[in-house]
Amino acid sequence: MPRKENLVHLSEADREFLKRVVTRGEESARVIRRVYTLLMADEQKRDQDVAEALQIVPKTVSETRKRYCEVGLPEALYEKPRPGNPRKLDGKQEAFVVALACSEPPTGQSQWTMQMLADKLVELKIVDEPISDETVRRTLKKTNSSPGRRPNGVLGES
């Protein structure tokens, strides 16, 4: 039988902390599952048994054990924040969108549409690449304006 790497040996303080996390019930299901994984691994249970008990795959058990042994308890339980997508418009570009939406609509149009605003930003070279009407909508939603109440507001549909 192969020797298991990254054996978990919890200190008494770590064990008490993990038990408090479970009893408080304030953490996400993912964190609670990691807590139980570490507690069961500390009891020297096989990865397969832990995985079956927690309804996860054995690789998740071994990865949690590995993270605990390499970087410690907090990093084994909690994920680092994910960066998310970069912003499509910076503050100056967003201000231009709002100003454009408050301006007179093009000739022959009673109001700006989201798509017309997006196209105009590209035409005026305010943005380097085309943006979606949804980006324009989200930008305008952040403001305190009420587009539907003024004659030069913005419509969502084309």
GUMARDREN-387324 format. One record per residue (C-alpha): x, y, z; residue in one letter. Coordinates in steps of 0.001 Angstrom, whole numbers, plus 500000, padded with zeros to 6 digits. Example, Ala and Ser with C-alpha at 12.3 -4.5 7.8 and 13.67 -1.06 7.14 Angstrom:
% residues 2
- 512300, 495500, 507800, A
- 513670, 498940, 507140, S
//
This chain:
% residues 158
- 500000, 500000, 500000, M
- 501510, 503376, 499004, P
- 502429, 505770, 501776, R
- 500126, 508778, 502005, K
- 501821, 512160, 501572, E
- 500863, 515308, 503458, N
- 499634, 513666, 506619, L
- 497459, 516006, 508641, V
- 498356, 516380, 512324, H
- 496179, 519136, 513782, L
- 497319, 520936, 516877, S
- 494817, 521113, 519726, E
- 494288, 524812, 518950, A
- 493604, 524092, 515262, D
- 491200, 521283, 516159, R
- 489271, 523538, 518558, E
- 489157, 526310, 515948, F
- 487752, 523914, 513335, L
- 485105, 522663, 515742, K
- 484068, 526264, 516507, R
- 483776, 527010, 512779, V
- 481371, 524094, 512383, V
- 479254, 524894, 515430, T
- 478905, 528593, 514575, R
- 477475, 527716, 511167, G
- 478399, 531085, 509660, E
- 480750, 529841, 506934, E
- 479980, 528710, 503405, S
- 479307, 525074, 502636, A
- 482671, 524879, 500865, R
- 484546, 526014, 503995, V
- 482555, 523639, 506214, I
- 483387, 520758, 503848, R
- 487085, 521651, 504099, R
- 486819, 521733, 507893, V
- 485347, 518232, 507954, Y
- 487975, 517083, 505461, T
- 490770, 518238, 507757, L
- 489143, 516820, 510876, L
- 488681, 513423, 509239, M
- 492187, 513509, 507733, A
- 493522, 514214, 511232, D
- 491867, 510955, 512318, E
- 494009, 509280, 509609, Q
- 490987, 508199, 507568, K
- 491618, 507211, 503974, R
- 490942, 509811, 501275, D
- 488379, 507514, 499685, Q
- 486459, 507183, 502975, D
- 486538, 510933, 503606, V
- 485404, 511609, 500036, A
- 482483, 509182, 500325, E
- 481413, 510607, 503679, A
- 481472, 514197, 502392, L
- 480270, 513377, 498874, Q
- 483315, 514867, 497191, I
- 486057, 513383, 495035, V
- 489243, 511959, 496594, P
- 491380, 514523, 494728, K
- 489610, 517312, 496663, T
- 490558, 515580, 499900, V
- 494207, 515219, 498904, S
- 494371, 518841, 497660, E
- 492924, 520120, 500955, T
- 495436, 518057, 502924, R
- 498263, 519305, 500729, K
- 497225, 522954, 501134, R
- 497043, 522543, 504916, Y
- 500509, 520988, 505094, C
- 502099, 523529, 502760, E
- 500539, 526847, 503765, V
- 498616, 526346, 507000, G
- 495082, 526378, 508273, L
- 493603, 529711, 507089, P
- 494805, 529227, 503511, E
- 493528, 525657, 503495, A
- 490028, 526804, 504448, L
- 489605, 530093, 502619, Y
- 490232, 530992, 499001, E
- 492005, 534137, 497928, K
- 489718, 536710, 496322, P
- 489488, 536332, 492584, R
- 490332, 539365, 490489, P
- 487333, 539285, 488166, G
- 487245, 540802, 484702, N
- 488970, 544098, 484056, P
- 486756, 547150, 483663, R
- 485663, 547905, 480116, K
- 485418, 551655, 480728, L
- 487541, 553838, 482970, D
- 486124, 556777, 484931, G
- 486682, 559308, 482162, K
- 484967, 557070, 479592, Q
- 482051, 556463, 481959, E
- 481634, 560210, 482433, A
- 481552, 560614, 478665, F
- 478818, 557947, 478388, V
- 476681, 559813, 480925, V
- 477278, 563157, 479224, A
- 476457, 561688, 475822, L
- 473271, 560089, 477152, A
- 472160, 563462, 478513, C
- 472868, 565235, 475230, S
- 470487, 565680, 472314, E
- 469888, 562422, 470413, P
- 470942, 562135, 466767, P
- 468781, 563749, 464118, T
- 465684, 561726, 463419, G
- 465736, 560014, 466814, Q
- 463612, 560962, 469779, S
- 465954, 559306, 472316, Q
- 469302, 557599, 472556, W
- 469277, 553802, 472658, T
- 471954, 551819, 474443, M
- 473243, 550491, 471126, Q
- 473378, 553973, 469589, M
- 475452, 555168, 472564, L
- 477820, 552195, 472259, A
- 478236, 552817, 468521, D
- 478828, 556541, 469084, K
- 481595, 555807, 471618, L
- 483389, 553751, 468977, V
- 482766, 556357, 466275, E
- 484224, 559131, 468466, L
- 487163, 556871, 469386, K
- 486360, 557157, 473106, I
- 486898, 553381, 473337, V
- 489515, 551345, 471477, D
- 487277, 548414, 470640, E
- 483525, 547979, 470345, P
- 481575, 547663, 473590, I
- 478166, 546141, 474121, S
- 474954, 547943, 474844, D
- 474916, 546034, 478138, E
- 478149, 547753, 479205, T
- 476523, 551103, 478467, V
- 473391, 550086, 480396, R
- 475421, 549035, 483475, R
- 477402, 552274, 483326, T
- 474255, 554381, 483223, L
- 472604, 552336, 485952, K
- 475391, 553367, 488347, K
- 474317, 557005, 488033, T
- 471429, 558674, 489803, N
- 469815, 559754, 486546, S
- 466293, 558768, 485555, S
- 466556, 558272, 481797, P
- 462892, 557485, 481241, G
- 461582, 560721, 482772, R
- 463292, 563271, 480559, R
- 462735, 563889, 476883, P
- 466395, 563201, 476107, N
- 466630, 559969, 478087, G
- 467868, 556607, 476924, V
- 465803, 553656, 475805, L
- 466876, 550064, 476364, G
- 465537, 548781, 473063, E
- 466573, 549767, 469557, S
//
